[in-house]
Amino acid sequence: MTMAISSPHSRRLALVHVYIRLMDSISRASAYLAAAMFIAGVLAICHMVFVRYLLGQSTSWQTEFTIFSVTGAMLMGSAYVLMTGGHVAITLLPDALGGIAKRVMWWIASLFGLVFCAALAYGSWVYVVEAFHGKWTTGTVWNPPLWPALLPVSVGATLLTLQYVAEMLRGED
């Protein structure tokens, strides 16, 4: 009985494929969470309209909640948008050049995107930690703690950074 021994190279490739599949799954899950956050924001606005205009009462939390949930939804869904190629891209020049020039431009753009998203993730996590430890609030009539509203920004930026790595490992189509 002989056993096939895999090479270090094939094990690395297998790990790369596992990472890409894992990030794709996490990005899909975050897209569902983003959709739920967006729907929650829409429902809060509907509630505000009902309470304010039909019942004639004042509202205190709906606008702020909607801003936080919709902004968080945008960033929580960004990794999925990158994965599916749903972002806005101007490809006139790379498509016209083709070949190695297109590939070099793709790598340069990907590296810039990765560095920007990593910096955004780092800065946003610092901000969340400061808001949590400082017990910051929004300072509005509702005045909730600020860190839960900032958390989706940090998680979304982190997922976007990790998805950028997955896309770069996957390579240009």
FIKESE-869373 format. One record per residue (C-alpha): residue in one letter; y, x, z. Coordinates in Angstrom, 2 decimals. Each point is the difference from the previous one (the first is absolute). Layout:
// FIKESE-869373
[node 'A' [Y X Z]],
...
This chain:
// FIKESE-869373
[node 'M' [0.00 0.00 0.00]],
[node 'T' [3.32 1.48 -1.03]],
[node 'M' [3.37 -1.07 1.25]],
[node 'A' [3.10 0.20 -2.09]],
[node 'I' [2.66 2.00 1.76]],
[node 'S' [3.49 -1.06 -0.90]],
[node 'S' [2.59 2.64 -0.63]],
[node 'P' [3.19 0.26 2.06]],
[node 'H' [1.90 -1.05 -3.12]],
[node 'S' [-1.97 -3.22 -0.39]],
[node 'R' [0.43 -0.78 3.72]],
[node 'R' [3.77 0.47 -0.34]],
[node 'L' [0.04 -2.31 -3.01]],
[node 'A' [-1.95 -2.59 1.96]],
[node 'L' [2.52 0.24 2.85]],
[node 'V' [2.87 -0.41 -2.46]],
[node 'H' [-1.59 -3.14 -1.42]],
[node 'V' [-0.60 -1.37 3.51]],
[node 'Y' [3.65 0.66 0.88]],
[node 'I' [1.24 -1.72 -3.16]],
[node 'R' [-2.22 -3.05 0.60]],
[node 'L' [1.04 -0.15 3.66]],
[node 'M' [3.70 0.15 -0.85]],
[node 'D' [-0.42 -2.61 -2.72]],
[node 'S' [-1.68 -2.32 2.52]],
[node 'I' [2.69 0.60 2.62]],
[node 'S' [2.71 -0.57 -2.61]],
[node 'R' [-1.57 -3.31 -0.99]],
[node 'A' [-0.20 -1.08 3.64]],
[node 'S' [3.63 0.96 0.56]],
[node 'A' [0.96 -2.09 -3.03]],
[node 'Y' [-1.59 -3.05 1.63]],
[node 'L' [1.89 0.75 3.20]],
[node 'A' [3.20 0.39 -2.03]],
[node 'A' [-0.59 -3.40 -1.62]],
[node 'A' [-0.49 -1.57 3.44]],
[node 'M' [3.21 1.62 1.25]],
[node 'F' [1.91 -1.28 -3.03]],
[node 'I' [-1.37 -3.52 0.49]],
[node 'A' [0.97 0.17 3.69]],
[node 'G' [3.55 0.87 -1.04]],
[node 'V' [0.13 -2.90 -2.45]],
[node 'L' [-1.33 -2.40 2.64]],
[node 'A' [2.62 1.23 2.48]],
[node 'I' [2.75 -0.77 -2.52]],
[node 'C' [-1.48 -3.45 -0.62]],
[node 'H' [-0.07 -0.58 3.76]],
[node 'M' [3.63 1.13 0.24]],
[node 'V' [1.09 -2.38 -2.75]],
[node 'F' [-1.88 -2.87 1.65]],
[node 'V' [1.39 0.67 3.49]],
[node 'R' [3.54 0.76 -1.11]],
[node 'Y' [0.60 -2.57 -2.70]],
[node 'L' [-2.36 -2.84 0.78]],
[node 'L' [0.04 0.11 3.80]],
[node 'G' [3.55 1.36 0.29]],
[node 'Q' [-0.99 2.66 2.54]],
[node 'S' [0.90 3.66 0.09]],
[node 'T' [-2.47 2.74 -0.83]],
[node 'S' [-0.27 3.42 1.56]],
[node 'W' [-2.98 1.95 -1.28]],
[node 'Q' [-0.91 -1.09 -3.51]],
[node 'T' [2.38 2.15 -2.05]],
[node 'E' [-0.81 3.17 1.91]],
[node 'F' [-3.74 -0.71 -0.06]],
[node 'T' [0.14 -0.57 -3.75]],
[node 'I' [1.85 3.26 -0.61]],
[node 'F' [-2.57 1.92 2.03]],
[node 'S' [-3.05 -1.71 -1.49]],
[node 'V' [1.11 0.19 -3.63]],
[node 'T' [1.14 3.63 0.32]],
[node 'G' [-3.26 0.88 1.71]],
[node 'A' [-1.94 -1.85 -2.69]],
[node 'M' [1.72 2.05 -2.69]],
[node 'L' [-1.09 3.27 1.55]],
[node 'M' [-3.45 -1.21 1.09]],
[node 'G' [-0.73 -0.98 -3.60]],
[node 'S' [1.37 3.17 -1.59]],
[node 'A' [-3.28 1.95 0.13]],
[node 'Y' [-1.75 -2.81 -1.90]],
[node 'V' [2.79 -0.06 -2.58]],
[node 'L' [-0.40 3.75 -0.54]],
[node 'M' [-3.78 -0.34 -0.25]],
[node 'T' [0.20 -2.74 -2.63]],
[node 'G' [2.85 1.60 -1.96]],
[node 'G' [2.25 -2.96 0.71]],
[node 'H' [3.08 2.10 0.67]],
[node 'V' [2.82 0.42 -2.46]],
[node 'A' [-0.55 3.04 -2.16]],
[node 'I' [1.95 1.31 -2.95]],
[node 'T' [-2.55 1.68 -2.22]],
[node 'L' [1.87 0.34 -3.28]],
[node 'L' [0.41 3.79 0.20]],
[node 'P' [-3.47 0.84 1.41]],
[node 'D' [-1.67 -2.30 -2.53]],
[node 'A' [1.99 1.54 -2.84]],
[node 'L' [-0.87 3.54 1.06]],
[node 'G' [-3.63 -0.68 0.87]],
[node 'G' [-2.55 2.69 0.78]],
[node 'I' [0.71 2.70 2.53]],
[node 'A' [3.71 -0.88 0.28]],
[node 'K' [-0.90 -3.54 1.07]],
[node 'R' [-2.48 1.34 2.53]],
[node 'V' [2.54 2.47 1.45]],
[node 'M' [2.63 -2.73 0.29]],
[node 'W' [-2.54 -2.27 1.74]],
[node 'W' [-0.85 2.73 2.53]],
[node 'I' [3.67 0.81 0.67]],
[node 'A' [0.85 -3.68 0.49]],
[node 'S' [-3.04 -0.47 2.24]],
[node 'L' [0.92 3.01 2.14]],
[node 'F' [3.57 -1.25 0.41]],
[node 'G' [-1.29 -3.46 0.91]],
[node 'L' [-2.48 1.45 2.48]],
[node 'V' [2.61 2.19 1.71]],
[node 'F' [2.52 -2.86 0.19]],
[node 'C' [-2.55 -2.43 1.43]],
[node 'A' [-1.26 2.58 2.51]],
[node 'A' [3.56 0.63 1.18]],
[node 'L' [0.62 -3.75 0.25]],
[node 'A' [-3.23 -0.47 1.97]],
[node 'Y' [0.85 2.84 2.39]],
[node 'G' [3.57 -1.19 0.57]],
[node 'S' [-1.02 -3.60 0.47]],
[node 'W' [-2.67 0.92 2.58]],
[node 'V' [2.59 2.01 1.93]],
[node 'Y' [2.26 -3.05 -0.08]],
[node 'V' [-2.78 -2.34 1.22]],
[node 'V' [-0.83 2.33 2.89]],
[node 'E' [3.69 0.28 0.97]],
[node 'A' [0.41 -3.78 -0.14]],
[node 'F' [-3.13 -0.51 2.10]],
[node 'H' [0.80 2.57 2.69]],
[node 'G' [3.68 -0.92 0.05]],
[node 'K' [-0.84 -3.71 0.31]],
[node 'W' [2.41 -0.70 -2.84]],
[node 'T' [0.68 -3.60 -0.94]],
[node 'T' [1.76 -1.48 -2.97]],
[node 'G' [3.11 -0.97 1.95]],
[node 'T' [0.07 -3.49 -1.48]],
[node 'V' [-0.20 -3.42 1.64]],
[node 'W' [-3.79 0.10 -0.38]],
[node 'N' [-0.07 3.68 1.12]],
[node 'P' [-3.67 0.92 -0.52]],
[node 'P' [-1.23 3.57 0.48]],
[node 'L' [0.68 2.03 -3.12]],
[node 'W' [-3.17 2.08 -0.28]],
[node 'P' [-2.29 -2.84 -1.24]],
[node 'A' [2.43 -0.63 -2.85]],
[node 'L' [0.02 3.70 -0.90]],
[node 'L' [-3.77 0.46 0.22]],
[node 'P' [-0.83 -1.50 -3.45]],
[node 'V' [2.48 2.44 -1.55]],
[node 'S' [-1.84 2.95 1.55]],
[node 'V' [-3.47 -1.32 -0.76]],
[node 'G' [0.99 -0.92 -3.56]],
[node 'A' [1.61 3.38 -0.67]],
[node 'T' [-3.07 1.76 1.41]],
[node 'L' [-2.38 -2.07 -2.13]],
[node 'L' [2.17 0.66 -3.05]],
[node 'T' [-0.15 3.75 0.69]],
[node 'L' [-3.78 -0.10 0.38]],
[node 'Q' [-0.32 -2.10 -3.17]],
[node 'Y' [2.12 2.59 -1.85]],
[node 'V' [-2.58 2.62 1.02]],
[node 'A' [-2.78 -2.27 -1.26]],
[node 'E' [1.78 -0.54 -3.32]],
[node 'M' [0.53 3.72 -0.45]],
[node 'L' [-3.69 0.63 0.75]],
[node 'R' [-0.93 -2.75 -2.44]],
[node 'G' [2.18 1.61 -2.67]],
[node 'E' [1.98 -1.46 -2.83]],
[node 'D' [-1.72 -2.63 -2.12]],
